[in-house]
Amino acid sequence: MKVKTDDYVVFGGPRSLFTRKLTAALDFYEAVYSIVDRSPFEKDVYRERANSHQIPLLQTPEDWVLADTTPMLRLLDGRFPTRCLFPSGVLGVIAAIVEEVLDEWIARVMVHYRWHYDENALHVLSRGSGRKLQLSDLQDFEIYRWGPRACRATGTELPSQQRAAEDEYIGMLESLENQLASTRYALGDRPSAVDAILLGGLRAHTLADPIPDLSRFKKILAWEKSCDEGWDGNGDWAPFPESIPFVNHILTIAETEYKPFVLGNARALLNKKKIFDITTYGQKTTYLTREYPERSREMLKRFSYDILNNSEVAVVDAWLEKTNLTELFTS
């Protein structure tokens, strides 16, 4: 099936984190779009054109087909400049790092919740198939068989790692809940790409599945609902470098957990190793070496750091040294 349209078309699914990230962003942009349901296992012209099996894909009005939500948002920022989701200048570095940590580190917890809890797997696959499934039916689904492999590759195979990852996610939500008591969005009073990825995880996974129970996060629930209406165009981001508590919470995760992971992955790629070990949550953990985290880190540098002028670089370099995150841009 080929879709012709003058608007944007999102190919993805309602239980896909990055599909919901993209649709949240399109709502903030006030873009006109439609959604075509698509699984990541389809082999069609769109997969060939995007050169990717992943979802979502985005078809633009000029009939481009794109993959990878962060470059999509960068392109859309240029098309909706008054509603852009990445700040410019030095503040853009903070926003890019926080979004990167949520995309490449916190997102793996969503995979754990869905496929390590059979109650969640039954819920989502029953809804997707339109019938009430039994536990014995789950192995019939390719994505259910994929889930534990993905968890093993991203360091949540062991029960101790699963508990620690859940604690990290709930701790992040507690920080966001506190933040929303004083600001409208995660980075201040204007939405950003950070809000889009947070909403993607909530809407596709942790508010959609039975586990975990997030009913105590009243401000997050109200914020998520209000974001259905998009953004009213008022407000601004918190200034750099006087950041806000939620951002500081994520930056701590960036230093202690995400940085060792992404640099370990980079070394393993350089040395052509298929797996690598690092310490995560105080425990030796094995990860599958993957090309994408390194490509994503390169995009982080190219789109947020390399575009700075000399005076901005000086400010950011001092801040990166203070936060112990310099290696994200230099190693």
Rosetta silent file (secondary structure, phi, psi, omega in degrees, C-alpha in Angstrom):
SEQUENCE: MKVKTDDYVVFGGPRSLFTRKLTAALDFYEAVYSIVDRSPFEKDVYRERANSHQIPLLQTPEDWVLADTTPMLRLLDGRFPTRCLFPSGVLGVIAAIVEEVLDEWIARVMVHYRWHYDENALHVLSRGSGRKLQLSDLQDFEIYRWGPRACRATGTELPSQQRAAEDEYIGMLESLENQLASTRYALGDRPSAVDAILLGGLRAHTLADPIPDLSRFKKILAWEKSCDEGWDGNGDWAPFPESIPFVNHILTIAETEYKPFVLGNARALLNKKKIFDITTYGQKTTYLTREYPERSREMLKRFSYDILNNSEVAVVDAWLEKTNLTELFTS
SCORE:     score description
SCORE:     0.000 S_00000001
   1 L     0.000  128.990  177.644    0.000    0.000    0.000 S_00000001
   2 L  -113.108  131.702 -176.259    1.359    3.422   -0.980 S_00000001
   3 L  -102.147  129.540  174.195    0.022    6.517    0.747 S_00000001
   4 L  -111.575  131.394 -176.721   -0.277    9.825   -1.101 S_00000001
   5 L  -159.935  156.436  172.289   -0.831   12.930    0.986 S_00000001
   6 L   -93.737   -2.730 -178.600   -0.064   16.628    1.272 S_00000001
   7 L  -110.699 -174.009  175.363    0.474   16.197    5.011 S_00000001
   8 E   -85.047  145.018  177.148    2.844   14.153    7.162 S_00000001
   9 E  -125.712  127.026  177.491    2.210   10.427    7.598 S_00000001
  10 E  -100.727  122.739  174.447    3.515    8.468   10.578 S_00000001
  11 E  -101.775  111.293 -177.280    3.984    4.739   10.009 S_00000001
  12 E  -179.256 -159.875 -176.586    4.061    3.046   13.401 S_00000001
  13 L  -139.644  156.275 -177.584    1.981    1.737   16.253 S_00000001
  14 L   -67.560  -18.678  179.255    0.334    3.022   19.426 S_00000001
  15 L  -103.712   21.118  176.555    2.456    0.730   21.621 S_00000001
  16 L  -103.732  121.026 -178.259    5.728    1.904   20.075 S_00000001
  17 H   -54.922  -48.597 -173.501    7.712    4.303   22.264 S_00000001
  18 H   -77.995  -24.209  170.070    9.313    6.148   19.377 S_00000001
  19 H   -63.178  -45.794 -178.614    6.070    6.327   17.391 S_00000001
  20 H   -71.640  -28.485  171.811    4.460    8.053   20.352 S_00000001
  21 H   -60.905  -47.262 -177.632    7.512   10.286   20.767 S_00000001
  22 H   -64.932  -43.876 -178.892    7.090   11.427   17.165 S_00000001
  23 H   -68.191  -34.053  174.474    3.339   12.031   17.418 S_00000001
  24 H   -61.647  -43.023  178.389    3.824   14.008   20.658 S_00000001
  25 H   -63.149  -44.258  179.850    6.371   16.160   18.830 S_00000001
  26 H   -61.897  -34.464  174.968    4.055   16.669   15.852 S_00000001
  27 H   -64.796  -42.505  177.618    1.338   17.832   18.259 S_00000001
  28 H   -63.614  -36.456  177.788    3.742   20.381   19.760 S_00000001
  29 H   -71.989  -17.244 -169.739    4.625   21.567   16.241 S_00000001
  30 L    62.260   34.426  177.054    0.901   21.797   15.345 S_00000001
  31 L   -78.258  149.600  175.103    1.721   19.784   12.233 S_00000001
  32 L   -90.044  123.742 -176.992   -1.073   18.127   10.261 S_00000001
  33 E  -150.585  162.376  172.747   -0.475   14.390   10.160 S_00000001
  34 E  -128.270  166.447 -177.543   -2.109   10.989    9.939 S_00000001
  35 E  -123.412  131.142  173.928   -1.058    7.610   11.310 S_00000001
  36 E  -114.416  122.131 -177.680   -0.835    4.339    9.406 S_00000001
  37 E   -65.557  132.283 -176.841   -0.505    1.255   11.597 S_00000001
  38 L  -154.018  137.209  177.551    2.693   -0.620   10.821 S_00000001
  39 L   -95.603  160.051  178.185    4.779   -3.257   12.600 S_00000001
  40 L   -73.500   -3.411 -176.522    8.582   -3.340   12.584 S_00000001
  41 L  -101.107    2.757 -179.532    8.501   -6.723   10.867 S_00000001
  42 L   -76.018  141.128  177.239    6.882   -5.604    7.623 S_00000001
  43 L  -115.552  100.736 -174.018    8.920   -5.874    4.434 S_00000001
  44 L  -145.895 -173.428 -177.144    7.591   -3.285    2.033 S_00000001
  45 H   -64.380  -30.609 -178.975    8.514   -0.294   -0.103 S_00000001
  46 H   -70.269  -38.330  175.565    8.711    1.967    2.948 S_00000001
  47 H   -61.711  -42.128  179.964   11.297   -0.245    4.613 S_00000001
  48 H   -66.028  -42.762 -175.969   13.347   -0.163    1.422 S_00000001
  49 H   -70.001  -37.669  179.396   13.049    3.599    0.997 S_00000001
  50 H   -83.471  -13.541 -176.088   13.957    4.385    4.607 S_00000001
  51 L    56.056   42.681 -179.172   16.612    1.636    4.673 S_00000001
  52 L  -156.727  140.921  175.282   15.338    0.661    8.120 S_00000001
  53 L   -90.501   -7.578 -172.970   13.086   -1.991    9.625 S_00000001
  54 L   -78.103  160.833  170.460   12.376    0.170   12.677 S_00000001
  55 L  -120.362  150.990    5.623    9.299    2.199   13.444 S_00000001
  56 L   -84.768  163.465  163.247    8.234    4.893   13.198 S_00000001
  57 E  -111.939  151.152  179.151    8.835    6.015    9.666 S_00000001
  58 E  -123.804  122.180  173.300    7.796    9.502    8.612 S_00000001
  59 E   -97.017  125.524 -178.100    6.566   10.354    5.133 S_00000001
  60 L   -89.903  166.569  179.307    6.905   14.069    4.418 S_00000001
  61 L   -57.911  -27.769  178.753    4.650   16.157    2.130 S_00000001
  62 L   -89.572   11.575  174.146    7.314   15.959   -0.608 S_00000001
  63 L    74.473   28.333  165.338    7.225   12.128   -0.313 S_00000001
  64 L   -79.135  149.987  174.441   10.474   11.585    1.554 S_00000001
  65 E  -122.202  117.238 -171.546   10.448    8.560    3.877 S_00000001
  66 E  -116.656  150.164  172.510   12.588    9.039    6.976 S_00000001
  67 E  -122.733  158.624  176.060   13.704    6.885    9.889 S_00000001
  68 L    83.852  110.705 -170.470   15.102    7.838   13.340 S_00000001
  69 H   -68.396  -33.591 -177.721   13.121   10.278   15.431 S_00000001
  70 H   -65.871  -48.408  173.053   15.941   12.589   16.544 S_00000001
  71 H   -61.837  -33.527  175.250   16.963   13.606   12.978 S_00000001
  72 H   -57.145  -47.668 -178.034   13.240   13.829   12.161 S_00000001
  73 H   -66.312  -34.919  176.245   12.791   16.369   14.940 S_00000001
  74 H   -61.898  -43.762  178.101   15.855   18.304   13.783 S_00000001
  75 H   -64.334  -43.960 -178.039   14.333   18.550   10.296 S_00000001
  76 H   -67.485  -31.667  174.660   10.929   19.514   11.671 S_00000001
  77 H   -57.697  -38.310  178.428   12.517   22.204   13.852 S_00000001
  78 H   -69.408  -26.283 -179.147   13.655   23.852   10.640 S_00000001
  79 H   -89.004  -21.806  178.572   10.149   23.685    9.222 S_00000001
  80 L  -127.119   64.803 -169.178    8.435   24.947   12.366 S_00000001
  81 H   -63.705  -28.465  179.254   11.043   27.413   13.680 S_00000001
  82 H   -80.687   -7.997 -179.799    8.747   29.249   16.089 S_00000001
  83 H  -125.230   24.548 -174.913    7.770   25.932   17.686 S_00000001
  84 L   -60.615  151.796 -175.769   11.151   24.183   17.592 S_00000001
  85 L  -106.697   -5.799  172.159   11.806   21.478   20.210 S_00000001
  86 L  -114.051  120.909  174.618   15.606   21.826   20.415 S_00000001
  87 L   -62.366  159.458  175.145   16.910   25.104   21.854 S_00000001
  88 L   -95.243  169.768  174.787   19.727   26.805   19.998 S_00000001
  89 H    67.285 -150.240 -173.263   23.145   27.715   21.350 S_00000001
  90 H   -66.062  -33.440  178.879   24.495   26.509   24.665 S_00000001
  91 H   -64.179  -28.939  178.986   21.092   25.504   26.038 S_00000001
  92 H   -63.284  -25.883  178.606   20.751   23.147   23.105 S_00000001
  93 H   -67.691  -44.891  177.498   23.621   21.057   24.448 S_00000001
  94 H   -60.328  -49.744 -178.025   21.754   20.321   27.696 S_00000001
  95 H   -58.721  -41.363 -178.269   18.544   19.489   25.838 S_00000001
  96 H   -67.275  -40.652  179.077   20.402   17.203   23.429 S_00000001
  97 H   -65.613  -44.900 -178.936   22.208   15.318   26.218 S_00000001
  98 H   -63.273  -44.292  178.304   19.019   14.803   28.227 S_00000001
  99 H   -62.475  -39.122 -179.828   17.120   13.611   25.155 S_00000001
 100 H   -63.326  -43.285  179.087   19.992   11.279   24.273 S_00000001
 101 H   -63.216  -41.843  178.982   20.004    9.691   27.741 S_00000001
 102 H   -67.049  -39.989  179.790   16.242    9.164   27.590 S_00000001
 103 H   -68.018  -46.447 -167.085   16.436    7.752   24.050 S_00000001
 104 H  -103.625   -9.737 -179.933   19.437    5.476   24.467 S_00000001
 105 H  -122.614  -59.705 -177.440   19.428    4.551   28.164 S_00000001
 106 H   -64.896  -31.723 -177.882   16.076    5.002   29.890 S_00000001
 107 H   -59.544  -28.149 -179.486   14.196    3.605   26.867 S_00000001
 108 H   -65.471  -24.372  177.968   15.638    0.131   27.516 S_00000001
 109 H   -67.042  -30.931  177.654   13.605   -0.002   30.748 S_00000001
 110 H   -63.043  -41.505  179.399   10.441    0.139   28.622 S_00000001
 111 H   -63.812  -42.659  177.023   11.539   -3.011   26.815 S_00000001
 112 H   -59.012  -51.644 -177.562   12.186   -4.714   30.153 S_00000001
 113 H   -55.988  -42.753 -173.552    8.777   -3.819   31.581 S_00000001
 114 H   -72.663  -41.190 -169.351    6.925   -5.082   28.541 S_00000001
 115 H  -104.708  -10.220  172.843    8.672   -8.377   27.891 S_00000001
 116 H   -93.699  -12.117  174.904    9.814   -9.501   31.339 S_00000001
 117 L  -110.194  108.381 -178.086    6.282   -9.160   32.754 S_00000001
 118 H   -60.994  -28.030  177.480    3.961  -11.634   31.042 S_00000001
 119 H   -61.215  -39.865  177.449    0.986   -9.606   32.277 S_00000001
 120 H   -70.224  -42.982  179.825    2.185   -6.713   30.137 S_00000001
 121 H   -62.206  -43.338  177.470    2.968   -8.920   27.152 S_00000001
 122 H   -60.722  -42.241 -178.104   -0.470  -10.533   27.338 S_00000001
 123 H   -61.485  -52.195 -173.519   -2.107   -7.118   27.572 S_00000001
 124 H   -72.624  -37.453 -178.871   -0.392   -5.552   24.576 S_00000001
 125 H   -76.142  -30.718  173.931   -0.482   -8.627   22.320 S_00000001
 126 H   -64.486  -44.486  179.021   -4.125   -9.348   23.144 S_00000001
 127 H   -64.848  -40.987 -178.762   -5.054   -5.811   22.180 S_00000001
 128 H   -68.107  -33.073 -178.004   -2.977   -5.971   19.037 S_00000001
 129 H   -90.430  -11.862  179.636   -4.414   -9.304   17.917 S_00000001
 130 L    75.292   19.976  177.156   -8.003   -8.454   18.857 S_00000001
 131 L  -148.055  156.366 -179.355   -8.459  -11.565   21.015 S_00000001
 132 L   -79.840  116.231 -176.461   -7.799  -12.614   24.589 S_00000001
 133 L   -92.833  160.334  171.472   -4.575  -14.578   24.622 S_00000001
 134 L  -108.302  163.390  179.040   -3.272  -17.169   27.061 S_00000001
 135 H   -53.802  -37.562 -177.776    0.309  -17.482   28.242 S_00000001
 136 H   -66.575  -16.537 -179.698    0.754  -20.448   25.942 S_00000001
 137 H   -83.590  -17.572 -169.049   -0.048  -18.214   22.947 S_00000001
 138 H   -63.461  -36.663 -178.049    2.762  -15.733   23.495 S_00000001
 139 H   -64.544  -13.385  177.935    5.499  -17.780   21.844 S_00000001
 140 H   -73.557  -13.175 -174.497    3.559  -17.547   18.583 S_00000001
 141 L  -100.526  125.380 -178.609    4.470  -13.859   18.333 S_00000001
 142 H   -59.104  -39.097 -176.844    7.820  -12.917   16.859 S_00000001
 143 H   -68.704  -29.491  176.463    8.028   -9.742   18.909 S_00000001
 144 H   -69.595  -36.805  176.999    7.554  -11.691   22.157 S_00000001
 145 H   -71.324  -29.801  178.001   10.467  -13.931   21.228 S_00000001
 146 H   -71.762  -35.422 -172.233   12.485  -10.827   20.338 S_00000001
 147 H   -52.008  -55.896  179.268   11.814   -9.086   23.658 S_00000001
 148 H   -60.957  -31.702  176.923   14.057  -11.136   25.993 S_00000001
 149 H   -65.850  -40.725  178.389   16.868  -11.008   23.419 S_00000001
 150 H   -65.405  -38.546  177.555   16.624   -7.225   23.370 S_00000001
 151 H   -64.574  -41.822  178.421   16.698   -7.140   27.175 S_00000001
 152 H   -62.519  -40.268 -177.968   19.777   -9.360   27.219 S_00000001
 153 H   -68.470  -27.642 -173.955   21.503   -7.103   24.685 S_00000001
 154 L  -109.996   17.393  167.075   20.783   -3.950   26.703 S_00000001
 155 L    85.276   21.053  176.763   21.746   -5.150   30.163 S_00000001
 156 L  -121.262   32.777  179.532   18.455   -6.050   31.861 S_00000001
 157 L   -74.791  -41.987 -174.805   18.644   -9.835   31.706 S_00000001
 158 L   -81.457  142.444  179.300   19.405  -10.435   35.410 S_00000001
 159 H   -55.640  -36.895  179.345   16.700   -9.857   38.054 S_00000001
 160 H   -64.713  -37.637  176.865   19.043   -7.601   40.056 S_00000001
 161 H   -70.142  -35.543  178.051   19.560   -5.416   36.986 S_00000001
 162 H   -63.431  -44.900  179.789   15.838   -5.349   36.318 S_00000001
 163 H   -63.618  -41.496 -179.819   15.078   -4.109   39.837 S_00000001
 164 H   -66.594  -39.149  178.361   17.783   -1.450   39.618 S_00000001
 165 H   -65.084  -40.627  177.046   16.535   -0.268   36.208 S_00000001
 166 H   -63.591  -43.191  178.279   12.993   -0.015   37.555 S_00000001
 167 H   -60.644  -39.909  178.227   14.227    1.964   40.570 S_00000001
 168 H   -62.805  -43.584 -179.221   16.062    4.308   38.212 S_00000001
 169 H   -66.409  -45.561 -179.923   12.929    4.848   36.109 S_00000001
 170 H   -65.622  -38.512  175.726   10.656    5.456   39.084 S_00000001
 171 H   -60.616  -38.536  176.150   13.258    7.800   40.563 S_00000001
 172 H   -63.089  -42.466  178.799   13.238    9.743   37.300 S_00000001
 173 H   -65.837  -36.766  176.425    9.446   10.016   37.441 S_00000001
 174 H   -62.096  -39.959  177.534    9.609   11.237   41.031 S_00000001
 175 H   -66.137  -42.367  177.772   11.989   13.953   39.899 S_00000001
 176 H   -63.840  -41.429  178.266    9.704   14.873   36.991 S_00000001
 177 H   -57.487  -44.915  178.578    6.685   14.947   39.322 S_00000001
 178 H   -65.709  -38.748 -179.804    8.480   17.429   41.552 S_00000001
 179 H   -63.515  -41.053 -177.248    9.576   19.479   38.547 S_00000001
 180 L   -70.091   -7.053  173.149    6.048   19.777   37.194 S_00000001
 181 L   -74.291  -19.128 -176.448    5.009   21.435   40.441 S_00000001
 182 L  -124.395  -15.871  176.942    6.947   24.534   39.334 S_00000001
 183 L  -132.110  158.981 -177.181    7.223   24.363   35.516 S_00000001
 184 L   -77.831  -27.496 -175.460    4.814   23.391   32.752 S_00000001
 185 E  -136.706  179.500 -171.776    7.271   21.074   30.993 S_00000001
 186 L   -68.229  -33.213 -178.231   10.432   19.115   31.689 S_00000001
 187 L  -108.100   16.437 -179.165   12.894   21.856   30.690 S_00000001
 188 E   137.065 -140.065 -176.187   10.879   24.845   31.807 S_00000001
 189 L  -106.408   20.321  176.606    7.695   26.454   30.536 S_00000001
 190 L  -138.604  140.013 -179.336    8.077   25.433   26.893 S_00000001
 191 L   -71.409  156.056  179.329    8.054   21.884   25.465 S_00000001
 192 L  -140.746 -179.526  174.866   11.175   20.312   24.044 S_00000001
 193 H   -60.870  -25.131  177.080   12.307   17.042   22.518 S_00000001
 194 H   -63.560  -43.667  176.794   12.728   15.861   26.115 S_00000001
 195 H   -62.370  -37.773 -178.542    8.977   16.120   26.693 S_00000001
 196 H   -62.983  -45.020 -179.039    8.345   14.212   23.476 S_00000001
 197 H   -71.823  -35.164  175.473   10.449   11.201   24.496 S_00000001
 198 H   -61.304  -45.587  178.851    9.023   11.219   28.026 S_00000001
 199 H   -64.601  -37.187  178.442    5.497   11.196   26.617 S_00000001
 200 H   -58.340  -45.801  179.156    6.455    8.437   24.192 S_00000001
 201 H   -65.512  -41.841 -179.510    7.472    6.121   27.031 S_00000001
 202 H   -66.799  -48.900 -173.530    4.428    6.908   29.117 S_00000001
 203 H   -72.813  -34.852 -178.483    1.850    6.632   26.347 S_00000001
 204 H   -85.818  -26.957 -169.813    3.266    3.557   24.635 S_00000001
 205 H  -127.303  -77.105 -161.686    4.387    1.639   27.714 S_00000001
 206 H   -79.307  -15.631  167.715    4.126    2.603   31.354 S_00000001
 207 L   -97.189  -14.189 -177.328    0.704    4.266   31.281 S_00000001
 208 L   -94.035  -28.564 -176.993   -0.606    1.782   28.717 S_00000001
 209 L   -98.242  158.604 -179.366    0.502   -1.484   30.359 S_00000001
 210 L   -62.193  -33.423 -176.478   -0.648   -2.889   33.731 S_00000001
 211 L  -121.294  129.512    7.075    2.852   -2.716   35.235 S_00000001
 212 L   -87.801  168.563  174.794    4.079   -0.387   36.697 S_00000001
 213 L   -90.306  112.124 -177.531    1.278    1.388   38.528 S_00000001
 214 L  -106.326   19.902 -173.862    1.881    5.118   38.089 S_00000001
 215 L   -63.843  -20.701 -178.462   -1.391    6.321   39.618 S_00000001
 216 L   -78.413  -12.024 -177.883    0.405    8.190   42.407 S_00000001
 217 L   -89.360   74.540 -172.106    2.069   10.572   39.941 S_00000001
 218 H   -63.566  -40.684 -178.054   -0.825   13.026   39.783 S_00000001
 219 H   -70.347  -38.170  177.001    1.083   15.898   38.189 S_00000001
 220 H   -63.736  -42.482  179.679    2.571   13.661   35.505 S_00000001
 221 H   -62.357  -41.426  179.110   -0.877   12.279   34.682 S_00000001
 222 H   -68.180  -40.274  177.889   -2.309   15.793   34.396 S_00000001
 223 H   -63.207  -45.265  179.910    0.657   16.958   32.291 S_00000001
 224 H   -58.857  -43.171  179.985    0.360   13.979   29.938 S_00000001
 225 H   -66.043  -41.334 -178.707   -3.325   14.698   29.402 S_00000001
 226 H   -65.426  -29.357 -178.812   -2.736   18.414   28.829 S_00000001
 227 H   -71.139  -14.120  172.894   -0.123   17.628   26.177 S_00000001
 228 H   -58.328  -27.703 -177.904   -2.869   16.055   24.060 S_00000001
 229 H   -88.108    4.043 -178.086   -3.801   19.632   23.231 S_00000001
 230 L    77.902 -149.394 -177.698   -0.290   20.463   22.023 S_00000001
 231 L  -123.336  136.968 -176.621    1.404   23.695   23.099 S_00000001
 232 L   -80.839   -0.811  177.103   -0.250   27.116   23.370 S_00000001
 233 L    88.512   -0.706 -178.351    2.887   28.926   22.215 S_00000001
 234 L  -103.297  151.716  175.331    3.591   30.629   25.561 S_00000001
 235 L   100.084  170.054 -179.854    6.580   30.228   27.869 S_00000001
 236 L  -146.250  169.476  178.784   10.280   29.545   27.485 S_00000001
 237 E   -77.424  157.543  173.668   12.966   27.080   28.550 S_00000001
 238 L   -64.991  148.460 -175.849   14.966   27.465   31.738 S_00000001
 239 L   -74.585  159.239  174.486   18.269   29.310   31.135 S_00000001
 240 L   -96.229  143.843   -6.383   21.694   27.736   30.748 S_00000001
 241 L   -94.876   10.123  178.784   23.553   26.720   32.845 S_00000001
 242 L   -73.690   77.594 -172.807   21.222   27.418   35.779 S_00000001
 243 L   -78.512 -173.205 -174.541   19.302   24.289   34.980 S_00000001
 244 L  -114.477  160.944 -172.108   16.370   22.770   36.810 S_00000001
 245 H   -55.412  -40.286 -179.525   16.228   19.800   39.219 S_00000001
 246 H   -61.360  -43.422  178.972   14.828   17.301   36.710 S_00000001
 247 H   -62.005  -43.857  179.501   17.630   18.057   34.265 S_00000001
 248 H   -61.369  -35.431  177.269   20.232   17.707   37.012 S_00000001
 249 H   -62.488  -45.753 -179.727   18.737   14.318   37.902 S_00000001
 250 H   -67.680  -36.517  179.209   19.119   13.099   34.308 S_00000001
 251 H   -65.528  -31.441  174.392   22.631   14.512   34.064 S_00000001
 252 H   -64.660  -42.465  175.723   23.619   12.430   37.102 S_00000001
 253 H   -63.221  -38.650  178.647   22.368    9.324   35.279 S_00000001
 254 H   -59.098  -43.011 -178.172   24.296   10.482   32.220 S_00000001
 255 H   -72.106  -45.789 -170.223   27.519   10.615   34.212 S_00000001
 256 H   -85.768  -30.034 -173.803   27.157    7.457   36.298 S_00000001
 257 H  -120.662  -50.188 -175.149   25.379    5.035   33.947 S_00000001
 258 H   -69.141  -44.596 -177.694   24.960    6.278   30.378 S_00000001
 259 H   -59.694  -48.593  176.747   28.528    7.535   29.851 S_00000001
 260 H   -58.554  -35.655  179.338   30.205    4.236   30.861 S_00000001
 261 H   -66.345  -52.670 -172.493   27.782    2.390   28.565 S_00000001
 262 H   -70.474  -33.607  176.837   28.218    4.519   25.459 S_00000001
 263 H   -73.677  -35.391  174.493   32.006    4.785   25.831 S_00000001
 264 H   -63.941  -39.961  176.871   32.267    1.039   26.486 S_00000001
 265 H   -63.759  -41.353  179.978   30.227    0.416   23.350 S_00000001
 266 H   -63.454  -42.381  178.580   32.508    2.750   21.366 S_00000001
 267 H   -64.780  -39.965  179.654   35.634    0.903   22.546 S_00000001
 268 H   -64.756  -39.225  175.967   34.069   -2.448   21.694 S_00000001
 269 H   -61.980  -44.693 -179.028   33.251   -1.236   18.181 S_00000001
 270 H   -61.558  -38.521 -177.773   36.808    0.004   17.731 S_00000001
 271 L   -91.836    5.271  177.242   38.211   -3.327   18.893 S_00000001
 272 L    58.158   41.244  175.869   35.636   -5.318   16.867 S_00000001
 273 L   -96.390  139.653 -177.982   34.239   -7.063   19.947 S_00000001
 274 L   -78.567  -27.998  179.011   30.705   -8.463   19.783 S_00000001
 275 E  -136.352  162.977  175.926   30.011   -7.920   23.489 S_00000001
 276 E  -149.127  155.802  179.539   31.515   -5.823   26.271 S_00000001
 277 E  -114.049  136.811  171.662   31.350   -5.657   30.064 S_00000001
 278 E  -140.398  173.142  174.152   30.986   -2.544   32.207 S_00000001
 279 E   -93.849  120.291  177.167   29.799   -1.812   35.731 S_00000001
 280 E  -124.583  128.228 -176.950   26.138   -0.808   35.814 S_00000001
 281 L    54.140   35.154  177.548   24.375   -0.080   39.110 S_00000001
 282 L    78.294   10.392 -176.045   27.504   -1.361   40.865 S_00000001
 283 E  -132.539  140.245  176.044   27.399   -4.752   39.139 S_00000001
 284 E   -61.229  128.752 -174.946   29.321   -6.238   36.209 S_00000001
 285 E  -136.629  139.466 -179.309   26.960   -6.248   33.249 S_00000001
 286 E  -102.367  136.130  179.033   27.325   -7.567   29.698 S_00000001
 287 E  -126.075  150.888  170.462   26.008   -5.664   26.665 S_00000001
 288 E   -78.582  131.596  176.516   25.789   -6.446   22.974 S_00000001
 289 L   -70.926  129.432 -177.590   27.991   -4.130   20.942 S_00000001
 290 L  -133.661  146.075 -179.659   25.816   -2.072   18.603 S_00000001
 291 L   -75.317  -32.182 -170.615   26.587    0.509   15.933 S_00000001
 292 H   -64.208  -44.192  179.853   23.575    2.723   16.559 S_00000001
 293 H   -54.965  -34.187  178.837   24.497    4.184   20.000 S_00000001
 294 H   -74.176  -38.829  174.850   27.756    5.442   18.513 S_00000001
 295 H   -61.428  -39.952 -179.483   26.021    6.926   15.459 S_00000001
 296 H   -66.147  -39.142  178.152   23.579    8.606   17.813 S_00000001
 297 H   -66.017  -36.575  176.426   26.407   10.028   19.921 S_00000001
 298 H   -64.118  -39.365  176.655   28.023   11.387   16.762 S_00000001
 299 H   -66.062  -38.061  176.968   24.733   13.083   15.861 S_00000001
 300 H   -55.321  -47.241  179.845   24.559   14.506   19.390 S_00000001
 301 H   -67.978  -44.732 -175.034   27.929   16.168   18.852 S_00000001
 302 H   -65.377  -42.154 -173.386   27.252   17.285   15.289 S_00000001
 303 H   -86.587  -22.093 -175.986   23.852   18.849   15.910 S_00000001
 304 H  -113.948  -35.891 -173.498   24.408   20.435   19.334 S_00000001
 305 H   -98.926  -46.370 -173.789   28.138   21.023   19.902 S_00000001
 306 L   -66.024  -18.905 -177.927   29.823   21.438   16.526 S_00000001
 307 L   -88.312   -3.187 -178.165   27.468   24.282   15.551 S_00000001
 308 L   -73.775  150.768  172.521   28.466   26.494   18.512 S_00000001
 309 L   -83.446  175.646 -172.660   30.560   29.631   18.057 S_00000001
 310 H   -60.576  -42.486 -179.540   33.837   30.091   19.909 S_00000001
 311 H   -67.426  -37.255  177.424   32.377   31.911   22.905 S_00000001
 312 H   -67.260  -39.628  178.095   29.625   29.323   23.263 S_00000001
 313 H   -59.637  -41.199 -179.601   32.158   26.492   23.048 S_00000001
 314 H   -62.266  -42.674  179.496   34.119   28.032   25.921 S_00000001
 315 H   -65.990  -46.047 -177.716   31.000   28.179   28.120 S_00000001
 316 H   -66.997  -40.932  179.885   29.924   24.649   27.230 S_00000001
 317 H   -60.359  -41.071  178.173   33.404   23.180   27.674 S_00000001
 318 H   -64.833  -39.896  179.636   33.594   24.592   31.197 S_00000001
 319 H   -69.052  -41.208  178.790   30.159   23.200   31.993 S_00000001
 320 H   -62.590  -39.285  177.704   30.980   19.770   30.524 S_00000001
 321 H   -65.622  -40.682  179.921   34.122   19.587   32.648 S_00000001
 322 H   -64.410  -37.596 -178.494   32.152   20.549   35.750 S_00000001
 323 H   -90.299    0.225  179.013   29.510   17.868   35.075 S_00000001
 324 L    61.886   38.723 -179.286   32.140   15.272   34.091 S_00000001
 325 L  -119.295   10.496 -177.383   30.540   14.785   30.668 S_00000001
 326 L   -55.341  -38.484 -175.318   33.343   16.054   28.411 S_00000001
 327 H   -62.989  -20.798  176.957   34.079   12.532   27.132 S_00000001
 328 H   -61.408  -26.442 -175.756   30.675   12.349   25.475 S_00000001
 329 H  -110.386   -9.244 -174.517   32.015   14.839   22.928 S_00000001
 330 H  -119.014  -22.351 -175.280   35.735   14.066   22.829 S_00000001
 331 L   -86.547    0.000    0.000   36.243   10.278   23.160 S_00000001
